[in-house]
Amino acid sequence: MSTEHAPHKPAEAIIRLQGVCRHFGPFTAVDNVSLDIRRGEVFGLIGHNGAGKSTLFKIMLGLLAPSSGHIQIAGETVGQAGALQVRRRIGYLPENVALWDNLSGLETLQFFARLKGLDTGNCQALLDKVGLSHAGSRPVRAYSKGMRQRLGIAIALVAGPELLVLDEPVNGLDPVGVVEMRRLMVDLARERGTTILVSSHNLPPAVIH
């Protein structure tokens, strides 16, 4: 696994990993990872399938416990009580997005907004932002893979997170979609100060530069 940074101004670290390892029996999925990711930074984890990118994301989010090492997000240690409040400020796009085919795109986004106790009034604007303005009333079962990916990104953004974790976000996107994703990430980082952590096994440089 390799890492790649987009240019950024010096800022405090929002994510800090020290010697993080994760073993599954004799197999080592994450091997002694130490890094700092600063506020407002776009940070790429680049590696082949099976390199441990998704596992590392799950450890950061508290979905998996590390075998060893220490992780802090926004000053709170992952796995302790204070980290639960931090998770409310994180948007997450998993590698495989689970959606309900009988709901429309707009209904799906409204459902996730309600789960987070949010007003649903901004959902249509968010669909517009990810390029689904024409398909909000269409059932998800009629969505292409790329459209499903765009909806997953909208779900990750619904709470206006300060940290956005995107696992293989360009999967299923055509070249235009990749460029639009790049623009969205740059805008979020520059205008809102959103920290973005993105992974890919084949990430075009234009996505993060």
N, C-alpha and C positions, 0 to 999 in steps of 0.2 A: 504494500500500500504506500502511496506517496501522497503528499499534501501540496496544495498550491494556494497562494494568497493573491487576492486582488489588492491594488494599491490602497492604502488607508493612512489616515492621520493617527498619531499616537493616542491611545485611549486606554482606559482600564480594562483588564481582562474580565469578560463575563463568564467565560468557561476556562477552567484550569484542570488539567489532567496531569497526574504524577504517577508514573510507573504502573499504568493500568494494564492488567492481564486478565484474560478469560480463557479457561480451559474447559473442554468438554471431554471428560475422561482423558485419554492420552493426547487428544488433539488440542493444539493451541490456536484459538481463533483470533485473539488479540494479544500481542506480545510486547509488553513494556512500552506503552505509548505515553509520552509526556508532551504536552503542548499547551499553549495559551491562545485563546481566541478573544479578540478585543471587541468592544462595543462598536457597532456600525461596520463591522468587517464582513466581507464575503469570503468564506473560507471553504476550499474544496478538498474533499477526500477522494483521491483518484486511485483506483486499483481494480484488478480483474475480479470477476465473479468468484466469491469464496474468499476474498482477501480479508474479510472481517469488518467491512464498512458498516453493514446493517447491525452487526453485533455491537460494535462500538456505539452506534446511535442508541440502541436499546439500553445499554449500560448508562449512557448520559441521561436518558430519560427516566431511569429508575425501573425499567421494565425487566432488566436482568441485573443480577448482582455481579460485581467483578470478583474474580478469584483473588486478586490482590490489587493494591493501588488505591489512590485517593482522587475523588472527583468533586469539584465545586462548581456550582452554577449560580451566578449572581450572589456570590458570597455564602451560599448555603451548601452544606455537604449532602450530596445525593445519597439517599437511603435513610436520612434522618428526617424528623418531623418538619423542620423548616422548609425542606425542599418541596413539600407538597404544595405550598403556596406559590413557589416559583414556577411549578409546572403549569399553573393557570396562565402564565405569561408566555408560554411556549406554544407555537403552532407546529404541527408534525404532519408530514406527508410520508406514509409508509411506502415501501417498495410496491406493495400490492394493495390497492385501495378497495375496501369492501363497501359496496353500495347496494341499495335496495332498488331492484329493477322496476318495481311498480310505482315508485315515486318519480315526480318530475325533478329536473335539476334544481328548480327554485324551491320545491318542497323539501328536497334533501338538505339544501343549505339552511333553510328555515328551521328544520329539525335540529341540526347541529347548533344553530344559534340559540335555540330554546334550551338545549342541554346545558349550555354555558350561561344561561340566565340573561341572555342578551335580547335587545330589541331586534326584530326581524326586518325593520324598515330599510336597512342598508344592504339587504341580500341581493336585490336586483342590480344595484350599482356594482356589487362585487362580482356578479356574473359577467357584467359588462367588462370589468377590468381584466378578467381572464379569457375574454373572447367568446363567451357563451350567451351574449345578449339575444341571439336569434333562437336559442334552444332552451330557454328557461322553462317553458311550458311543456316541453317534450319529455316523454318518459325516459328514464335512464336506460331502459332496455334497448332503446333505439340509438344510443350514443356509440360512437366509434371509440376505439381505445384511446385515441388522443383527446377526445371530448371528456372521457371519464377521468383522464389525467388532469385536465384543466379543472374539472369539478373538484377533484381531490385537492388541488392547490387552493381553490376558493375556500374549501372547508378548513384548510390549515390557516388561512388568513382571516377567518370570520371574526375572531376575537381581537384583531389588531395586535398580534403578538410582538413583543420586543425581541424575541429570539425565534427564528424560523428554521426548522430542521427538515430538509428535503432529501429523501432517499430516492435516488435515480429519478429526478423530476422530469427529465426530457424523454423518458421512455414513452414511445407511442406518438411523440410529437413530430410533425413534419418540419422541414427547415424554417418555414415561417414561424411556426410555434416555438422553435428553439430561440429564434431571434427575439420574439415577444417575451419569452421567459427571461432572457438576459436583460431586456429593458426593465421588466418588472422588478427584478432583483436589484438592479442598479438604482432604480427610483426609490425602492423601499429603504435601501441602505443610505442613500444620500439625503432623501427628504425627511425620513422618519427616524433615521438612526437605527433601523432594524439590523440586528446581527443575523447573518444567514450562513448556515452550515449546510453544504450541498455535497452529495456523493454521486459518483458515476463510475462505471467501468470503461466508459468511452465518452468522456466529456469534451466537446469541441472547445478550444480555447476561447472562442468568441462569446461563450456563455458567461464567463466570469471576468473577461477583460474589457 
